[in-house]
Amino acid sequence: MQDSHYCDGLDFINEPSGFNSSLNPCKRGWFWSLNGDSPERFPGPSYGQPLGSLSSNKLPIDTQDFQAVGNCTIELDDDEQCTIIKCHENSSPYGMVDVTIPSGSKYISFEYNVESKGDGDYFAVFLDDVPIFILSGDSVHENEFIETGAIPIENLTGDRKLTVALYGVGDPNAKFSIRNFETAVIENVIDFDSDEDGFSESEGDCDDTDPTIYPGATEICGDGIDQDCDGTDLICAIPGDLTGDGVLNADDYTAFRSSLGKCSGDKGYIADADYDGDGCITYADYRIWYGYYRNSL
């Protein structure tokens, strides 16, 4: 996929059961995974490294076990030497087949082709009752097979029911196909920069949904947000706060007294207490500090 946006801000129409407008792929280009550590996120397009380029395995699918409700079929794709599932809208068809996800598998991928995107229709893939993929027809190019990239499926291994569904609305005009199911055991296959700020989670981004938060970002003091990912929010500077704890109290008085009479270069000299900038801590500086203290009461 060359472009990042295939939507024009469309809202959900006739929301499928279990989904709501917060899961609308049109708001972030196209869909990725609903499963994993942050299922509420919709990263931008073209992330996942295709599993085919890694250590992956074809997922065996027995065509004899396929059960369909509505116009969904399963067949062998001779060109690709794989199983392909096709659904054509007549109400909301779906097909189910038993699969065994190898133990230890972390990811699944497949290729999808929206031959006709319809008029507000949605497509989804489930393992048992867990949605791992949902796609708006308005989010894609028609008539090309697209690699999903690696979709996390940890804790969804073993014997499962794979369901491919088309949520139809309006005229019966949507059609899509899915093929080339693969699984992979490899750890850390995906290293996304979901908010496109130049840092992924593995590179220290402590909130990969917010592009203003990343290592080295400008920190805003006192807002309760760790913009630069150093583990703490920056305490706003308070005049007279010589201990840097964000409050002006007796501890600061003690710190000032300990530096009284000291000059630059002396042990115990506190540059922040030299309010008049003459290089020494004097009673003139104390009068300034005391003014800050009185104003803080």
C-alpha positions as protocol buffer text, in pm:
chain_id: "A"
residue {
  index: 1
  type: MET
  ca { x: 0 y: 0 z: 0 }
}
residue {
  index: 2
  type: GLN
  ca { x: 163 y: 319 z: -114 }
}
residue {
  index: 3
  type: ASP
  ca { x: -74 y: 574 z: 36 }
}
residue {
  index: 4
  type: SER
  ca { x: -155 y: 618 z: 405 }
}
residue {
  index: 5
  type: HIS
  ca { x: -516 y: 725 z: 364 }
}
residue {
  index: 6
  type: TYR
  ca { x: -798 y: 565 z: 174 }
}
residue {
  index: 7
  type: CYS
  ca { x: -1085 y: 709 z: 376 }
}
residue {
  index: 8
  type: ASP
  ca { x: -1271 y: 1035 z: 383 }
}
residue {
  index: 9
  type: GLY
  ca { x: -1374 y: 1024 z: 750 }
}
residue {
  index: 10
  type: LEU
  ca { x: -1675 y: 799 z: 708 }
}
residue {
  index: 11
  type: ASP
  ca { x: -1847 y: 686 z: 1027 }
}
residue {
  index: 12
  type: PHE
  ca { x: -1962 y: 334 z: 1101 }
}
residue {
  index: 13
  type: ILE
  ca { x: -2287 y: 242 z: 929 }
}
residue {
  index: 14
  type: ASN
  ca { x: -2499 y: -32 z: 1087 }
}
residue {
  index: 15
  type: GLU
  ca { x: -2227 y: -119 z: 1337 }
}
residue {
  index: 16
  type: PRO
  ca { x: -2160 y: -493 z: 1359 }
}
residue {
  index: 17
  type: SER
  ca { x: -2244 y: -645 z: 1696 }
}
residue {
  index: 18
  type: GLY
  ca { x: -1954 y: -602 z: 1937 }
}
residue {
  index: 19
  type: PHE
  ca { x: -1794 y: -312 z: 1752 }
}
residue {
  index: 20
  type: ASN
  ca { x: -1843 y: 61 z: 1787 }
}
residue {
  index: 21
  type: SER
  ca { x: -1726 y: 379 z: 1624 }
}
residue {
  index: 22
  type: SER
  ca { x: -1401 y: 378 z: 1823 }
}
residue {
  index: 23
  type: LEU
  ca { x: -1295 y: 83 z: 1607 }
}
residue {
  index: 24
  type: ASN
  ca { x: -1366 y: 258 z: 1278 }
}
residue {
  index: 25
  type: PRO
  ca { x: -1065 y: 186 z: 1055 }
}
residue {
  index: 26
  type: CYS
  ca { x: -1145 y: 489 z: 840 }
}
residue {
  index: 27
  type: LYS
  ca { x: -1018 y: 712 z: 1120 }
}
residue {
  index: 28
  type: ARG
  ca { x: -664 y: 576 z: 1084 }
}
residue {
  index: 29
  type: GLY
  ca { x: -642 y: 475 z: 718 }
}
residue {
  index: 30
  type: TRP
  ca { x: -681 y: 97 z: 730 }
}
residue {
  index: 31
  type: PHE
  ca { x: -695 y: -163 z: 999 }
}
residue {
  index: 32
  type: TRP
  ca { x: -435 y: -366 z: 1174 }
}
residue {
  index: 33
  type: SER
  ca { x: -497 y: -600 z: 1469 }
}
residue {
  index: 34
  type: LEU
  ca { x: -764 y: -585 z: 1738 }
}
residue {
  index: 35
  type: ASN
  ca { x: -575 y: -831 z: 1951 }
}
residue {
  index: 36
  type: GLY
  ca { x: -250 y: -784 z: 2144 }
}
residue {
  index: 37
  type: ASP
  ca { x: -115 y: -548 z: 2407 }
}
residue {
  index: 38
  type: SER
  ca { x: -303 y: -239 z: 2288 }
}
residue {
  index: 39
  type: PRO
  ca { x: -620 y: -357 z: 2111 }
}
residue {
  index: 40
  type: GLU
  ca { x: -769 y: -7 z: 2112 }
}
residue {
  index: 41
  type: ARG
  ca { x: -503 y: 124 z: 1875 }
}
residue {
  index: 42
  type: PHE
  ca { x: -531 y: 153 z: 1500 }
}
residue {
  index: 43
  type: PRO
  ca { x: -175 y: 207 z: 1373 }
}
residue {
  index: 44
  type: GLY
  ca { x: -119 y: 354 z: 1029 }
}
residue {
  index: 45
  type: PRO
  ca { x: -89 y: 136 z: 720 }
}
residue {
  index: 46
  type: SER
  ca { x: 187 y: -85 z: 584 }
}
residue {
  index: 47
  type: TYR
  ca { x: 349 y: -175 z: 912 }
}
residue {
  index: 48
  type: GLY
  ca { x: 390 y: -545 z: 949 }
}
residue {
  index: 49
  type: GLN
  ca { x: 690 y: -723 z: 811 }
}
residue {
  index: 50
  type: PRO
  ca { x: 538 y: -1003 z: 600 }
}
residue {
  index: 51
  type: LEU
  ca { x: 576 y: -1332 z: 781 }
}
residue {
  index: 52
  type: GLY
  ca { x: 671 y: -1493 z: 453 }
}
residue {
  index: 53
  type: SER
  ca { x: 1007 y: -1317 z: 475 }
}
residue {
  index: 54
  type: LEU
  ca { x: 1065 y: -1456 z: 822 }
}
residue {
  index: 55
  type: SER
  ca { x: 1053 y: -1801 z: 977 }
}
residue {
  index: 56
  type: SER
  ca { x: 689 y: -1881 z: 916 }
}
residue {
  index: 57
  type: ASN
  ca { x: 469 y: -2180 z: 845 }
}
residue {
  index: 58
  type: LYS
  ca { x: 165 y: -2225 z: 626 }
}
residue {
  index: 59
  type: LEU
  ca { x: -146 y: -2279 z: 834 }
}
residue {
  index: 60
  type: PRO
  ca { x: -310 y: -2605 z: 723 }
}
residue {
  index: 61
  type: ILE
  ca { x: -680 y: -2561 z: 646 }
}
residue {
  index: 62
  type: ASP
  ca { x: -898 y: -2860 z: 569 }
}
residue {
  index: 63
  type: THR
  ca { x: -1148 y: -2754 z: 303 }
}
residue {
  index: 64
  type: GLN
  ca { x: -1374 y: -3044 z: 399 }
}
residue {
  index: 65
  type: ASP
  ca { x: -1441 y: -2889 z: 744 }
}
residue {
  index: 66
  type: PHE
  ca { x: -1560 y: -2557 z: 604 }
}
residue {
  index: 67
  type: GLN
  ca { x: -1907 y: -2444 z: 708 }
}
residue {
  index: 68
  type: ALA
  ca { x: -2075 y: -2145 z: 546 }
}
residue {
  index: 69
  type: VAL
  ca { x: -2374 y: -1929 z: 626 }
}
residue {
  index: 70
  type: GLY
  ca { x: -2465 y: -1732 z: 318 }
}
residue {
  index: 71
  type: ASN
  ca { x: -2245 y: -1697 z: 11 }
}
residue {
  index: 72
  type: CYS
  ca { x: -1897 y: -1793 z: 134 }
}
residue {
  index: 73
  type: THR
  ca { x: -1684 y: -2062 z: -30 }
}
residue {
  index: 74
  type: ILE
  ca { x: -1346 y: -2226 z: 21 }
}
residue {
  index: 75
  type: GLU
  ca { x: -1122 y: -2362 z: -251 }
}
residue {
  index: 76
  type: LEU
  ca { x: -760 y: -2420 z: -347 }
}
residue {
  index: 77
  type: ASP
  ca { x: -575 y: -2140 z: -523 }
}
residue {
  index: 78
  type: ASP
  ca { x: -369 y: -2331 z: -777 }
}
residue {
  index: 79
  type: ASP
  ca { x: -146 y: -2034 z: -860 }
}
residue {
  index: 80
  type: GLU
  ca { x: -46 y: -1970 z: -498 }
}
residue {
  index: 81
  type: GLN
  ca { x: -77 y: -2330 z: -382 }
}
residue {
  index: 82
  type: CYS
  ca { x: -287 y: -2227 z: -84 }
}
residue {
  index: 83
  type: THR
  ca { x: -642 y: -2221 z: 47 }
}
residue {
  index: 84
  type: ILE
  ca { x: -858 y: -1921 z: -39 }
}
residue {
  index: 85
  type: ILE
  ca { x: -1184 y: -1820 z: 130 }
}
residue {
  index: 86
  type: LYS
  ca { x: -1425 y: -1602 z: -66 }
}
residue {
  index: 87
  type: CYS
  ca { x: -1738 y: -1423 z: 56 }
}
residue {
  index: 88
  type: HIS
  ca { x: -1992 y: -1241 z: -159 }
}
residue {
  index: 89
  type: GLU
  ca { x: -2249 y: -1019 z: 8 }
}
residue {
  index: 90
  type: ASN
  ca { x: -2601 y: -1151 z: 46 }
}
residue {
  index: 91
  type: SER
  ca { x: -2701 y: -1007 z: 382 }
}
residue {
  index: 92
  type: SER
  ca { x: -2401 y: -1084 z: 608 }
}
residue {
  index: 93
  type: PRO
  ca { x: -2235 y: -1413 z: 509 }
}
residue {
  index: 94
  type: TYR
  ca { x: -1959 y: -1586 z: 699 }
}
residue {
  index: 95
  type: GLY
  ca { x: -1756 y: -1904 z: 678 }
}
residue {
  index: 96
  type: MET
  ca { x: -1602 y: -2115 z: 956 }
}
residue {
  index: 97
  type: VAL
  ca { x: -1331 y: -2378 z: 955 }
}
residue {
  index: 98
  type: ASP
  ca { x: -1140 y: -2563 z: 1227 }
}
residue {
  index: 99
  type: VAL
  ca { x: -768 y: -2483 z: 1244 }
}
residue {
  index: 100
  type: THR
  ca { x: -484 y: -2575 z: 1477 }
}
residue {
  index: 101
  type: ILE
  ca { x: -254 y: -2284 z: 1561 }
}
residue {
  index: 102
  type: PRO
  ca { x: 90 y: -2431 z: 1644 }
}
residue {
  index: 103
  type: SER
  ca { x: 197 y: -2405 z: 2006 }
}
residue {
  index: 104
  type: GLY
  ca { x: 410 y: -2099 z: 2072 }
}
residue {
  index: 105
  type: SER
  ca { x: 283 y: -1905 z: 1771 }
}
residue {
  index: 106
  type: LYS
  ca { x: 297 y: -1531 z: 1829 }
}
residue {
  index: 107
  type: TYR
  ca { x: 166 y: -1399 z: 1498 }
}
residue {
  index: 108
  type: ILE
  ca { x: -58 y: -1477 z: 1204 }
}
residue {
  index: 109
  type: SER
  ca { x: -72 y: -1313 z: 865 }
}
residue {
  index: 110
  type: PHE
  ca { x: -269 y: -1349 z: 545 }
}
residue {
  index: 111
  type: GLU
  ca { x: -343 y: -1170 z: 221 }
}
residue {
  index: 112
  type: TYR
  ca { x: -679 y: -1008 z: 152 }
}
residue {
  index: 113
  type: ASN
  ca { x: -836 y: -884 z: -169 }
}
residue {
  index: 114
  type: VAL
  ca { x: -1144 y: -663 z: -172 }
}
residue {
  index: 115
  type: GLU
  ca { x: -1279 y: -725 z: -520 }
}
residue {
  index: 116
  type: SER
  ca { x: -1576 y: -497 z: -458 }
}
residue {
  index: 117
  type: LYS
  ca { x: -1583 y: -274 z: -151 }
}
residue {
  index: 118
  type: GLY
  ca { x: -1959 y: -228 z: -154 }
}
residue {
  index: 119
  type: ASP
  ca { x: -2141 y: 60 z: 9 }
}
residue {
  index: 120
  type: GLY
  ca { x: -2039 y: 79 z: 373 }
}
residue {
  index: 121
  type: ASP
  ca { x: -1950 y: -290 z: 416 }
}
residue {
  index: 122
  type: TYR
  ca { x: -1697 y: -437 z: 660 }
}
residue {
  index: 123
  type: PHE
  ca { x: -1488 y: -751 z: 665 }
}
residue {
  index: 124
  type: ALA
  ca { x: -1358 y: -935 z: 971 }
}
residue {
  index: 125
  type: VAL
  ca { x: -1155 y: -1240 z: 1077 }
}
residue {
  index: 126
  type: PHE
  ca { x: -1199 y: -1416 z: 1413 }
}
residue {
  index: 127
  type: LEU
  ca { x: -1022 y: -1688 z: 1606 }
}
residue {
  index: 128
  type: ASP
  ca { x: -1302 y: -1839 z: 1812 }
}
residue {
  index: 129
  type: ASP
  ca { x: -1492 y: -1529 z: 1927 }
}
residue {
  index: 130
  type: VAL
  ca { x: -1186 y: -1300 z: 1931 }
}
residue {
  index: 131
  type: PRO
  ca { x: -1174 y: -1048 z: 1643 }
}
residue {
  index: 132
  type: ILE
  ca { x: -818 y: -1028 z: 1514 }
}
residue {
  index: 133
  type: PHE
  ca { x: -889 y: -826 z: 1199 }
}
residue {
  index: 134
  type: ILE
  ca { x: -1152 y: -580 z: 1082 }
}
residue {
  index: 135
  type: LEU
  ca { x: -1143 y: -377 z: 764 }
}
residue {
  index: 136
  type: SER
  ca { x: -1366 y: -114 z: 611 }
}
residue {
  index: 137
  type: GLY
  ca { x: -1424 y: -150 z: 239 }
}
residue {
  index: 138
  type: ASP
  ca { x: -1374 y: 224 z: 214 }
}
residue {
  index: 139
  type: SER
  ca { x: -1017 y: 184 z: 342 }
}
residue {
  index: 140
  type: VAL
  ca { x: -866 y: -18 z: 58 }
}
residue {
  index: 141
  type: HIS
  ca { x: -780 y: -38 z: -308 }
}
residue {
  index: 142
  type: GLU
  ca { x: -995 y: -287 z: -493 }
}
residue {
  index: 143
  type: ASN
  ca { x: -871 y: -590 z: -683 }
}
residue {
  index: 144
  type: GLU
  ca { x: -526 y: -641 z: -533 }
}
residue {
  index: 145
  type: PHE
  ca { x: -407 y: -887 z: -271 }
}
residue {
  index: 146
  type: ILE
  ca { x: -255 y: -704 z: 26 }
}
residue {
  index: 147
  type: GLU
  ca { x: -34 y: -853 z: 298 }
}
residue {
  index: 148
  type: THR
  ca { x: -162 y: -780 z: 649 }
}
residue {
  index: 149
  type: GLY
  ca { x: 176 y: -800 z: 816 }
}
residue {
  index: 150
  type: ALA
  ca { x: 215 y: -980 z: 1148 }
}
residue {
  index: 151
  type: ILE
  ca { x: -101 y: -983 z: 1362 }
}
residue {
  index: 152
  type: PRO
  ca { x: -41 y: -1086 z: 1728 }
}
residue {
  index: 153
  type: ILE
  ca { x: -228 y: -1400 z: 1835 }
}
residue {
  index: 154
  type: GLU
  ca { x: -51 y: -1497 z: 2157 }
}
residue {
  index: 155
  type: ASN
  ca { x: -282 y: -1703 z: 2383 }
}
residue {
  index: 156
  type: LEU
  ca { x: -488 y: -1804 z: 2078 }
}
residue {
  index: 157
  type: THR
  ca { x: -297 y: -2120 z: 1992 }
}
residue {
  index: 158
  type: GLY
  ca { x: -422 y: -2479 z: 1973 }
}
residue {
  index: 159
  type: ASP
  ca { x: -752 y: -2589 z: 1821 }
}
residue {
  index: 160
  type: ARG
  ca { x: -951 y: -2287 z: 1712 }
}
residue {
  index: 161
  type: LYS
  ca { x: -1246 y: -2191 z: 1496 }
}
residue {
  index: 162
  type: LEU
  ca { x: -1137 y: -1956 z: 1218 }
}
residue {
  index: 163
  type: THR
  ca { x: -1423 y: -1735 z: 1101 }
}
residue {
  index: 164
  type: VAL
  ca { x: -1422 y: -1503 z: 802 }
}
residue {
  index: 165
  type: ALA
  ca { x: -1718 y: -1264 z: 794 }
}
residue {
  index: 166
  type: LEU
  ca { x: -1863 y: -995 z: 570 }
}
residue {
  index: 167
  type: TYR
  ca { x: -2088 y: -741 z: 743 }
}
residue {
  index: 168
  type: GLY
  ca { x: -2315 y: -627 z: 464 }
}
residue {
  index: 169
  type: VAL
  ca { x: -2526 y: -313 z: 445 }
}
residue {
  index: 170
  type: GLY
  ca { x: -2718 y: -159 z: 158 }
}
residue {
  index: 171
  type: ASP
  ca { x: -2703 y: -339 z: -175 }
}
residue {
  index: 172
  type: PRO
  ca { x: -2554 y: -692 z: -203 }
}
residue {
  index: 173
  type: ASN
  ca { x: -2243 y: -574 z: -385 }
}
residue {
  index: 174
  type: ALA
  ca { x: -1939 y: -642 z: -163 }
}
residue {
  index: 175
  type: LYS
  ca { x: -1696 y: -924 z: -235 }
}
residue {
  index: 176
  type: PHE
  ca { x: -1364 y: -1019 z: -79 }
}
residue {
  index: 177
  type: SER
  ca { x: -1115 y: -1305 z: -59 }
}
residue {
  index: 178
  type: ILE
  ca { x: -853 y: -1414 z: 197 }
}
residue {
  index: 179
  type: ARG
  ca { x: -564 y: -1652 z: 133 }
}
residue {
  index: 180
  type: ASN
  ca { x: -213 y: -1751 z: 240 }
}
residue {
  index: 181
  type: PHE
  ca { x: -265 y: -1793 z: 615 }
}
residue {
  index: 182
  type: GLU
  ca { x: 72 y: -1821 z: 789 }
}
residue {
  index: 183
  type: THR
  ca { x: 185 y: -1834 z: 1152 }
}
residue {
  index: 184
  type: ALA
  ca { x: 518 y: -1747 z: 1315 }
}
residue {
  index: 185
  type: VAL
  ca { x: 677 y: -1817 z: 1652 }
}
residue {
  index: 186
  type: ILE
  ca { x: 943 y: -1545 z: 1629 }
}
residue {
  index: 187
  type: GLU
  ca { x: 954 y: -1301 z: 1919 }
}
residue {
  index: 188
  type: ASN
  ca { x: 966 y: -929 z: 1854 }
}
residue {
  index: 189
  type: VAL
  ca { x: 886 y: -956 z: 1484 }
}
residue {
  index: 190
  type: ILE
  ca { x: 709 y: -622 z: 1495 }
}
residue {
  index: 191
  type: ASP
  ca { x: 875 y: -298 z: 1595 }
}
residue {
  index: 192
  type: PHE
  ca { x: 617 y: -35 z: 1513 }
}
residue {
  index: 193
  type: ASP
  ca { x: 639 y: 338 z: 1546 }
}
residue {
  index: 194
  type: SER
  ca { x: 262 y: 369 z: 1574 }
}
residue {
  index: 195
  type: ASP
  ca { x: 249 y: 746 z: 1625 }
}
residue {
  index: 196
  type: GLU
  ca { x: 524 y: 813 z: 1366 }
}
residue {
  index: 197
  type: ASP
  ca { x: 736 y: 1025 z: 1601 }
}
residue {
  index: 198
  type: GLY
  ca { x: 1060 y: 847 z: 1513 }
}
residue {
  index: 199
  type: PHE
  ca { x: 1065 y: 608 z: 1812 }
}
residue {
  index: 200
  type: SER
  ca { x: 905 y: 268 z: 1870 }
}
residue {
  index: 201
  type: GLU
  ca { x: 827 y: 118 z: 2210 }
}
residue {
  index: 202
  type: SER
  ca { x: 1144 y: -90 z: 2194 }
}
residue {
  index: 203
  type: GLU
  ca { x: 1337 y: 231 z: 2133 }
}
residue {
  index: 204
  type: GLY
  ca { x: 1203 y: 388 z: 2450 }
}
residue {
  index: 205
  type: ASP
  ca { x: 876 y: 550 z: 2339 }
}
residue {
  index: 206
  type: CYS
  ca { x: 670 y: 534 z: 2659 }
}
residue {
  index: 207
  type: ASP
  ca { x: 341 y: 616 z: 2480 }
}
residue {
  index: 208
  type: ASP
  ca { x: 344 y: 510 z: 2116 }
}
residue {
  index: 209
  type: THR
  ca { x: -4 y: 651 z: 2059 }
}
residue {
  index: 210
  type: ASP
  ca { x: 101 y: 1014 z: 2116 }
}
residue {
  index: 211
  type: PRO
  ca { x: 350 y: 1177 z: 1874 }
}
residue {
  index: 212
  type: THR
  ca { x: 441 y: 1444 z: 2132 }
}
residue {
  index: 213
  type: ILE
  ca { x: 581 y: 1178 z: 2367 }
}
residue {
  index: 214
  type: TYR
  ca { x: 919 y: 1017 z: 2290 }
}
residue {
  index: 215
  type: PRO
  ca { x: 1274 y: 1009 z: 2429 }
}
residue {
  index: 216
  type: GLY
  ca { x: 1419 y: 1360 z: 2418 }
}
residue {
  index: 217
  type: ALA
  ca { x: 1087 y: 1536 z: 2361 }
}
residue {
  index: 218
  type: THR
  ca { x: 1036 y: 1880 z: 2512 }
}
residue {
  index: 219
  type: GLU
  ca { x: 904 y: 1828 z: 2864 }
}
residue {
  index: 220
  type: ILE
  ca { x: 615 y: 2040 z: 2990 }
}
residue {
  index: 221
  type: CYS
  ca { x: 645 y: 2091 z: 3364 }
}
residue {
  index: 222
  type: GLY
  ca { x: 364 y: 2009 z: 3603 }
}
residue {
  index: 223
  type: ASP
  ca { x: 117 y: 1858 z: 3352 }
}
residue {
  index: 224
  type: GLY
  ca { x: 143 y: 1504 z: 3486 }
}
residue {
  index: 225
  type: ILE
  ca { x: 279 y: 1375 z: 3153 }
}
residue {
  index: 226
  type: ASP
  ca { x: 626 y: 1233 z: 3098 }
}
residue {
  index: 227
  type: GLN
  ca { x: 689 y: 1376 z: 2749 }
}
residue {
  index: 228
  type: ASP
  ca { x: 1058 y: 1285 z: 2731 }
}
residue {
  index: 229
  type: CYS
  ca { x: 1011 y: 931 z: 2869 }
}
residue {
  index: 230
  type: ASP
  ca { x: 1265 y: 970 z: 3149 }
}
residue {
  index: 231
  type: GLY
  ca { x: 1022 y: 821 z: 3399 }
}
residue {
  index: 232
  type: THR
  ca { x: 904 y: 1142 z: 3567 }
}
residue {
  index: 233
  type: ASP
  ca { x: 714 y: 1459 z: 3492 }
}
residue {
  index: 234
  type: LEU
  ca { x: 923 y: 1776 z: 3506 }
}
residue {
  index: 235
  type: ILE
  ca { x: 865 y: 1975 z: 3825 }
}
residue {
  index: 236
  type: CYS
  ca { x: 790 y: 2337 z: 3749 }
}
residue {
  index: 237
  type: ALA
  ca { x: 1052 y: 2578 z: 3881 }
}
residue {
  index: 238
  type: ILE
  ca { x: 927 y: 2775 z: 4183 }
}
residue {
  index: 239
  type: PRO
  ca { x: 1120 y: 3089 z: 4282 }
}
residue {
  index: 240
  type: GLY
  ca { x: 1295 y: 3018 z: 4611 }
}
residue {
  index: 241
  type: ASP
  ca { x: 1270 y: 2638 z: 4579 }
}
residue {
  index: 242
  type: LEU
  ca { x: 1635 y: 2555 z: 4636 }
}
residue {
  index: 243
  type: THR
  ca { x: 1578 y: 2182 z: 4694 }
}
residue {
  index: 244
  type: GLY
  ca { x: 1393 y: 2127 z: 4365 }
}
residue {
  index: 245
  type: ASP
  ca { x: 1106 y: 1938 z: 4524 }
}
residue {
  index: 246
  type: GLY
  ca { x: 835 y: 2167 z: 4386 }
}
residue {
  index: 247
  type: VAL
  ca { x: 746 y: 2329 z: 4718 }
}
residue {
  index: 248
  type: LEU
  ca { x: 885 y: 2624 z: 4910 }
}
residue {
  index: 249
  type: ASN
  ca { x: 928 y: 2540 z: 5278 }
}
residue {
  index: 250
  type: ALA
  ca { x: 1166 y: 2508 z: 5572 }
}
residue {
  index: 251
  type: ASP
  ca { x: 1392 y: 2273 z: 5377 }
}
residue {
  index: 252
  type: ASP
  ca { x: 1470 y: 2556 z: 5138 }
}
residue {
  index: 253
  type: TYR
  ca { x: 1542 y: 2788 z: 5431 }
}
residue {
  index: 254
  type: THR
  ca { x: 1789 y: 2531 z: 5563 }
}
residue {
  index: 255
  type: ALA
  ca { x: 1952 y: 2505 z: 5221 }
}
residue {
  index: 256
  type: PHE
  ca { x: 1984 y: 2883 z: 5199 }
}
residue {
  index: 257
  type: ARG
  ca { x: 2134 y: 2913 z: 5548 }
}
residue {
  index: 258
  type: SER
  ca { x: 2391 y: 2645 z: 5460 }
}
residue {
  index: 259
  type: SER
  ca { x: 2516 y: 2854 z: 5168 }
}
residue {
  index: 260
  type: LEU
  ca { x: 2501 y: 3195 z: 5336 }
}
residue {
  index: 261
  type: GLY
  ca { x: 2841 y: 3361 z: 5315 }
}
residue {
  index: 262
  type: LYS
  ca { x: 2967 y: 3125 z: 5044 }
}
residue {
  index: 263
  type: CYS
  ca { x: 3092 y: 3255 z: 4712 }
}
residue {
  index: 264
  type: SER
  ca { x: 3130 y: 3099 z: 4368 }
}
residue {
  index: 265
  type: GLY
  ca { x: 3392 y: 2827 z: 4387 }
}
residue {
  index: 266
  type: ASP
  ca { x: 3336 y: 2765 z: 4760 }
}
residue {
  index: 267
  type: LYS
  ca { x: 3210 y: 2429 z: 4876 }
}
residue {
  index: 268
  type: GLY
  ca { x: 2840 y: 2458 z: 4955 }
}
residue {
  index: 269
  type: TYR
  ca { x: 2780 y: 2755 z: 4726 }
}
residue {
  index: 270
  type: ILE
  ca { x: 2432 y: 2734 z: 4569 }
}
residue {
  index: 271
  type: ALA
  ca { x: 2418 y: 2933 z: 4248 }
}
residue {
  index: 272
  type: ASP
  ca { x: 2035 y: 2941 z: 4253 }
}
residue {
  index: 273
  type: ALA
  ca { x: 2049 y: 3127 z: 4587 }
}
residue {
  index: 274
  type: ASP
  ca { x: 2265 y: 3406 z: 4444 }
}
residue {
  index: 275
  type: TYR
  ca { x: 1963 y: 3614 z: 4344 }
}
residue {
  index: 276
  type: ASP
  ca { x: 2151 y: 3939 z: 4285 }
}
residue {
  index: 277
  type: GLY
  ca { x: 2417 y: 3765 z: 4077 }
}
residue {
  index: 278
  type: ASP
  ca { x: 2718 y: 3911 z: 4257 }
}
residue {
  index: 279
  type: GLY
  ca { x: 2885 y: 3572 z: 4301 }
}
residue {
  index: 280
  type: CYS
  ca { x: 2825 y: 3548 z: 4678 }
}
residue {
  index: 281
  type: ILE
  ca { x: 2532 y: 3450 z: 4899 }
}
residue {
  index: 282
  type: THR
  ca { x: 2458 y: 3745 z: 5127 }
}
residue {
  index: 283
  type: TYR
  ca { x: 2174 y: 3886 z: 5334 }
}
residue {
  index: 284
  type: ALA
  ca { x: 2070 y: 4081 z: 5027 }
}
residue {
  index: 285
  type: ASP
  ca { x: 1996 y: 3745 z: 4865 }
}
residue {
  index: 286
  type: TYR
  ca { x: 1819 y: 3633 z: 5182 }
}
residue {
  index: 287
  type: ARG
  ca { x: 1580 y: 3928 z: 5165 }
}
residue {
  index: 288
  type: ILE
  ca { x: 1491 y: 3823 z: 4809 }
}
residue {
  index: 289
  type: TRP
  ca { x: 1447 y: 3459 z: 4909 }
}
residue {
  index: 290
  type: TYR
  ca { x: 1233 y: 3558 z: 5207 }
}
residue {
  index: 291
  type: GLY
  ca { x: 1011 y: 3762 z: 4976 }
}
residue {
  index: 292
  type: TYR
  ca { x: 951 y: 3449 z: 4764 }
}
residue {
  index: 293
  type: TYR
  ca { x: 871 y: 3256 z: 5080 }
}
residue {
  index: 294
  type: ARG
  ca { x: 620 y: 3511 z: 5209 }
}
residue {
  index: 295
  type: ASN
  ca { x: 447 y: 3521 z: 4871 }
}
residue {
  index: 296
  type: SER
  ca { x: 407 y: 3144 z: 4875 }
}
residue {
  index: 297
  type: LEU
  ca { x: 216 y: 3139 z: 5205 }
}
